Amino acid sequence: MNDGTKVRRAGELIARLDLTNLNDDCSEADVAALIEKAETPSGPVAAICIWPAFVGFARRELSARIKVATVVNFPLGGSDIDATLLETQKAVQDGADEIDLVIAYDRVAEDPGFVEAHVRTIRANCGHAKLKTILETGKLYDEATIRVACNAALSGGADFLKTSTGKVEVNATPASARILLEEIAKAGSTVGFKPAGGIRTFEDADGYMRLAETICGIDYPTPERFRLGASGVLADLLAVAQGSERPGGKAGY
Ligand SMILES: O=C[C@H](O)COP(=O)(O)O
């Protein structure tokens, strides 16, 4: 890839970034700092992804062109549908544009119908907000189970399939991304895709966008259909986009 292509791709990745702070000790001041970073010298990120407690604050402080995403049933993916519903309704009321729901991943193998019903209930109560379903692929272990989870989420009406919470040992991997993208392609490539967890470099991020282009088509990964969930990749994307020194001390591009 030549330098000009890298600069362009890095800019495209920034426009598809869900800039995330889901640290256990995240404060309102941290969210304010995230909001400041979200308007980058290379343009705005797609969304910030934060804990539900900060949605109202973020919606008031953030420019309307950047979405507010939040998480529900996070990170453990429990089975309490009523509790998830309350969290979702509150987040939507507070102004969330996007809900990242952890599915009840422990139940995928035995009871995919439960997972589908859970997703359907939350989808029906999201209003205008998009529903991104976090499958937690690192806890599903084998390919067949990941495919079952994809289909439960798709049947329940998910707007996005997202790989991971970023809170378990194995997060987004190219292998799990490929499976989700194949299921999205089989379903017509209208549902979005969000790899998340452990994405740290331009090369990591670009690899996922290339995979999406290869499997779902070159026109697939628009900012409406492709997002990167990451807390620590923006500095590297910006360095590549701006041709400045990269955080790892690598050359500008
Ligand atoms: O949804 C996004 C993840 O929580 C971010 O994970 P990360 O901190 O490894 O980038």
Ligand as a Chemical Component Dictionary entry (heavy atoms), coordinates in Angstrom:
data_LIG
# 
_chem_comp.id                   LIG 
_chem_comp.type                 NON-POLYMER 
_chem_comp.pdbx_formal_charge   0 
_chem_comp.three_letter_code    LIG 
# 
loop_
_chem_comp_atom.comp_id 
_chem_comp_atom.atom_id 
_chem_comp_atom.alt_atom_id 
_chem_comp_atom.type_symbol 
_chem_comp_atom.charge 
_chem_comp_atom.model_Cartn_x 
_chem_comp_atom.model_Cartn_y 
_chem_comp_atom.model_Cartn_z 
_chem_comp_atom.pdbx_ordinal 
LIG O1 O1 O 0 -16.373 -2.078 22.442 1  
LIG C1 C1 C 0 -15.193 -1.818 22.500 2  
LIG C2 C2 C 0 -14.220 -2.455 23.390 3  
LIG O2 O2 O 0 -14.650 -2.415 24.714 4  
LIG C3 C3 C 0 -12.897 -1.777 23.268 5  
LIG O3 O3 O 0 -11.875 -2.646 23.618 6  
LIG P1 P1 P 0 -10.364 -2.114 23.699 7  
LIG O4 O4 O 0 -10.279 -1.315 24.968 8  
LIG O5 O5 O 0 -9.517  -3.337 23.716 9  
LIG O6 O6 O 0 -10.113 -1.258 22.504 10 
# 
loop_
_chem_comp_bond.comp_id 
_chem_comp_bond.atom_id_1 
_chem_comp_bond.atom_id_2 
_chem_comp_bond.value_order 
_chem_comp_bond.pdbx_ordinal 
LIG O1 C1 DOUB 1 
LIG C1 C2 SING 2 
LIG C2 O2 SING 3 
LIG C2 C3 SING 4 
LIG C3 O3 SING 5 
LIG O3 P1 SING 6 
LIG P1 O4 DOUB 7 
LIG P1 O5 SING 8 
LIG P1 O6 SING 9 
# 
